[in-house]
Amino acid sequence: MTGPLPTKKELKGAKVYIHYPDEYARVIHIDIEHPEINDIIKPKESTYCAGKEGGCFIGLKKEMQERIKKKSK
């Protein structure tokens, strides 16, 4: 876990939940909710996530990376 860096942007107000099975979910999963995430990962798209020391890493496909680049200009 590296913490804050000049090359990182914190998503203030992001909400993270462990979602247990209920009428909305059939399997246990983790929800990360923030409006800016849908600007990068569109609904129904999938990507890669791996554990790392202190948390997890979400890898982004090229088209997702392009969306971030366009948004930051």
KAHUVEN-V238737 format. One record per pair of residues at least 24 apart in sequence whose ideal C-beta (glycine too) atoms are under 6 Angstrom apart, sorted by sequence separation. I is the first residue (numbers start at 1). J is the second residue. If there is no record, write none. Layout:
i=I j=J
i=I j=J
This chain:
i=40 j=64
i=11 j=36
i=40 j=67
i=40 j=68
i=39 j=71
i=1 j=53
i=1 j=54
